[in-house]
């Protein structure tokens, strides 16, 4: 992997604990020396993920309750709330209106509202938020509940419209962009309208593969390359900008 020594790659949304060999995934990520936010899908996984990350300051662990598991695990919001005071990073959380999940939308909203309210009562939280098929609803809830002058939202794999993206920027949101998004023409157009200062990168690994090959956090460099081409920013400057964006994002802490 070739990159400037003046900046580190940023994978601000992956699931290290869901790799087939999750212990090795953590080990490899430490060796790769890149900024990572590894999100969890249930709060039960959070403490073990913290242990696997260890004292490595480059690996952050998100306290999550994924909208796709709410139908079966919504009661774990109680555990999430118990762990919340110890967590700086929140994710993966949000709403999903996709097939197989929309029927639990009322429960999803209930859980997401409780999460946003707990964050609103505090400060310095950074949330990685899922909004599949319901970007407007997610933005409505963020605007109503969460003071973004004291917390930050990163919209993970955002698939909303250009108008919704503009609204999100006005609210103060950031966007985590992956290679798959940059291969979709509609998403490309949306990404091209974003302020470069609100963009960071992600892989969503291990759920992303290209040409049958498993994507790892270090492969986030492909997103840097894609953004460089799309936004017409030299690649090293794009990588450095993304790391600066992360630093600015984390100033809230």
C-alpha positions as CSV (number, residue, x, y, z in Angstrom):
1,X,0.0,0.0,0.0
2,X,1.5,3.3,-1.1
3,X,0.6,6.5,0.6
4,X,2.1,9.7,1.9
5,X,3.8,9.5,5.3
6,X,2.1,12.7,6.3
7,X,-1.4,11.2,6.6
8,X,-3.1,8.0,7.7
9,X,-6.1,6.3,6.1
10,X,-9.5,6.6,7.7
11,X,-12.0,3.8,7.9
12,X,-14.8,5.3,9.9
13,X,-17.3,2.5,9.6
14,X,-16.4,-1.2,9.6
15,X,-17.3,-4.2,11.7
16,X,-14.1,-5.9,12.9
17,X,-16.0,-8.2,15.2
18,X,-18.0,-9.6,12.3
19,X,-15.0,-10.8,10.2
20,X,-14.9,-14.7,10.1
21,X,-11.7,-14.4,12.2
22,X,-12.4,-11.4,14.2
23,X,-9.3,-11.7,16.4
24,X,-7.1,-11.6,13.4
25,X,-9.1,-8.6,12.0
26,X,-8.3,-6.6,15.1
27,X,-4.7,-7.7,14.9
28,X,-4.3,-6.8,11.2
29,X,-5.9,-3.5,11.7
30,X,-3.4,-2.6,14.4
31,X,-0.6,-3.5,12.1
32,X,-2.0,-1.4,9.3
33,X,-1.8,1.7,11.5
34,X,-5.0,3.5,10.2
35,X,-7.8,5.3,11.9
36,X,-10.8,3.0,12.4
37,X,-14.2,3.2,13.9
38,X,-15.4,-0.4,14.4
39,X,-19.1,-0.3,15.1
40,X,-21.1,-2.9,16.9
41,X,-24.6,-4.2,16.0
42,X,-25.6,-4.9,19.6
43,X,-24.5,-3.5,23.0
44,X,-23.6,-7.0,24.2
45,X,-20.6,-7.0,21.8
46,X,-19.2,-3.6,23.0
47,X,-17.1,-4.6,26.0
48,X,-15.4,-7.5,24.2
49,X,-14.6,-5.2,21.3
50,X,-13.0,-2.8,23.6
51,X,-10.8,-5.5,25.0
52,X,-9.8,-6.6,21.5
53,X,-8.9,-3.0,20.5
54,X,-6.9,-2.6,23.6
55,X,-5.1,0.7,24.3
56,X,-4.6,1.4,20.5
57,X,-5.8,5.0,20.1
58,X,-6.4,4.5,16.4
59,X,-9.2,1.9,16.8
60,X,-12.4,3.4,18.2
61,X,-15.3,1.2,19.2
62,X,-18.9,2.2,18.6
63,X,-21.7,1.3,21.1
64,X,-24.5,0.2,18.7
65,X,-27.9,-1.3,18.3
66,X,-28.4,-1.8,14.6
67,X,-31.8,-1.1,13.2
68,X,-31.9,-4.4,11.3
69,X,-31.8,-6.4,14.6
70,X,-34.4,-4.2,16.4
71,X,-37.3,-6.6,15.7
72,X,-35.6,-9.3,17.8
73,X,-33.3,-7.3,20.1
74,X,-35.1,-4.0,20.8
75,X,-35.1,-4.7,24.6
76,X,-31.3,-4.5,24.5
77,X,-31.8,-0.7,24.5
78,X,-31.8,-1.0,28.3
79,X,-28.3,-2.4,28.2
80,X,-27.3,0.2,25.6
81,X,-28.4,2.9,28.0
82,X,-26.5,1.3,30.9
83,X,-23.3,1.3,28.9
84,X,-23.8,4.7,27.3
85,X,-22.0,6.8,29.9
86,X,-18.8,4.9,29.2
87,X,-19.0,5.3,25.4
88,X,-17.6,8.2,23.3
89,X,-18.6,6.7,19.9
90,X,-22.1,5.5,19.1
91,X,-22.9,3.2,16.2
92,X,-24.2,1.5,14.4
93,X,-27.6,3.1,15.1
94,X,-30.4,4.6,13.0
95,X,-33.3,3.4,10.9
96,X,-33.8,0.9,8.0
97,X,-36.9,1.0,5.8
98,X,-35.7,-1.9,3.6
99,X,-37.4,-5.2,2.8
100,X,-37.6,-7.3,5.9
101,X,-37.1,-4.4,8.3
102,X,-39.8,-1.8,7.5
103,X,-42.4,-3.7,9.5
104,X,-40.5,-2.9,12.6
105,X,-40.2,0.8,11.9
106,X,-42.2,1.9,14.9
107,X,-39.9,0.0,17.2
108,X,-36.9,1.3,15.3
109,X,-38.0,4.9,15.8
110,X,-38.7,4.2,19.5
111,X,-35.1,2.9,20.0
112,X,-33.4,5.5,17.9
113,X,-35.3,8.3,19.7
114,X,-34.1,6.9,23.1
115,X,-30.5,6.8,21.7
116,X,-30.7,10.4,20.4
117,X,-32.2,11.6,23.7
118,X,-29.4,10.1,25.7
119,X,-26.9,11.7,23.5
120,X,-28.7,15.0,23.7
121,X,-28.5,14.9,27.5
122,X,-24.7,14.7,27.2
123,X,-22.1,16.0,24.9
124,X,-19.1,15.0,22.9
125,X,-20.7,11.9,21.3
126,X,-20.0,11.0,17.6
127,X,-22.7,8.9,16.0
128,X,-22.4,6.6,12.9
129,X,-25.9,6.6,11.6
130,X,-27.7,4.2,9.2
131,X,-30.6,5.7,7.2
132,X,-31.4,3.2,4.5
133,X,-34.6,4.2,2.7
134,X,-35.6,6.8,5.2
135,X,-33.1,9.6,5.1
136,X,-35.7,12.3,5.6
137,X,-37.1,10.7,8.8
138,X,-33.6,10.3,10.2
139,X,-32.8,13.9,9.5
140,X,-36.1,15.0,11.1
141,X,-35.3,13.1,14.3
142,X,-31.8,14.4,14.4
143,X,-33.0,18.0,13.9
144,X,-35.7,17.7,16.5
145,X,-33.7,15.8,19.2
146,X,-30.0,16.1,18.9
147,X,-28.1,19.4,19.5
148,X,-25.3,19.1,16.9
149,X,-23.3,21.9,18.5
150,X,-22.5,19.4,21.3
151,X,-22.5,16.2,19.4
152,X,-21.7,15.0,15.8
153,X,-23.4,12.8,13.3
154,X,-21.7,10.9,10.5
155,X,-24.2,9.6,8.0
156,X,-22.9,6.1,7.0
157,X,-23.4,5.0,3.4
158,X,-25.9,7.8,2.8
159,X,-28.3,7.0,0.0
160,X,-30.6,10.1,0.2
161,X,-31.2,12.7,-2.4
162,X,-29.0,15.7,-3.2
163,X,-31.6,17.9,-1.5
164,X,-31.5,15.7,1.6
165,X,-27.7,15.8,1.5
166,X,-27.8,19.6,1.5
167,X,-30.1,19.6,4.4
168,X,-27.8,17.2,6.3
169,X,-24.9,19.6,5.7
170,X,-26.9,22.5,7.0
171,X,-27.6,20.5,10.1
172,X,-23.9,19.9,10.6
173,X,-23.7,16.3,9.6
174,X,-20.6,14.5,8.1
175,X,-20.7,11.7,5.5
176,X,-18.7,8.4,5.4
177,X,-18.1,7.4,1.8
178,X,-17.1,4.0,0.5
179,X,-16.0,2.6,-2.8
180,X,-19.3,1.0,-3.6
181,X,-21.1,4.4,-3.4
182,X,-18.6,5.8,-5.9
183,X,-19.5,3.1,-8.4
184,X,-23.2,4.0,-8.4
185,X,-24.0,6.9,-10.7
186,X,-26.8,8.4,-8.6
187,X,-24.7,8.3,-5.5
188,X,-21.8,9.7,-7.4
189,X,-23.9,12.8,-8.3
190,X,-24.9,13.2,-4.6
191,X,-21.3,12.8,-3.3
192,X,-20.1,15.4,-5.9
193,X,-22.4,18.0,-4.3
194,X,-21.0,17.5,-0.8
195,X,-18.6,19.9,0.9
196,X,-15.2,18.2,0.8
197,X,-14.7,19.3,4.4
198,X,-17.6,17.1,5.5
199,X,-16.3,13.8,3.9
200,X,-14.6,11.0,5.6
201,X,-14.1,7.4,4.3
202,X,-15.4,3.9,5.3
203,X,-15.4,0.3,4.0
204,X,-18.4,-1.2,5.9
205,X,-16.2,-4.3,5.8
206,X,-16.6,-7.3,6.0
207,X,-19.9,-6.7,4.1
208,X,-18.2,-5.4,1.0
209,X,-16.5,-7.4,-1.7
210,X,-15.1,-6.5,-5.1
211,X,-14.5,-9.1,-7.8
212,X,-15.1,-11.7,-5.1
213,X,-12.3,-10.4,-2.9
214,X,-12.9,-9.6,0.7
215,X,-12.4,-5.9,1.5
216,X,-10.4,-5.0,4.6
217,X,-10.1,-1.6,6.4
218,X,-6.8,-0.8,4.7
219,X,-8.7,-1.1,1.3
220,X,-10.4,2.2,2.2
221,X,-7.6,3.7,0.1
222,X,-9.8,2.8,-2.9
223,X,-12.4,5.2,-1.7
224,X,-9.7,7.9,-1.3
225,X,-8.7,7.3,-4.9
226,X,-12.3,7.4,-6.1
227,X,-13.0,10.6,-4.2
228,X,-9.9,12.2,-5.6
229,X,-11.1,11.5,-9.2
230,X,-14.6,12.5,-8.5
231,X,-13.8,15.8,-6.7
232,X,-10.7,16.5,-8.8
233,X,-8.5,16.8,-5.8
234,X,-5.0,15.4,-5.9
235,X,-4.9,12.0,-4.1
236,X,-2.5,12.8,-1.4
237,X,-4.3,16.0,-0.7
238,X,-7.6,14.1,-0.6
239,X,-6.2,11.7,1.9
240,X,-4.8,14.5,4.0
241,X,-8.1,16.4,3.9
242,X,-10.0,13.3,5.1
243,X,-7.7,12.9,8.1
244,X,-8.1,16.7,8.8
245,X,-11.8,16.2,8.6
246,X,-11.6,13.4,11.1
247,X,-9.6,15.6,13.5
248,X,-12.1,18.4,13.2
249,X,-14.9,15.9,13.7
250,X,-13.3,14.7,16.9
251,X,-12.7,18.1,18.3
252,X,-16.2,17.7,19.8
253,X,-14.8,15.2,22.3
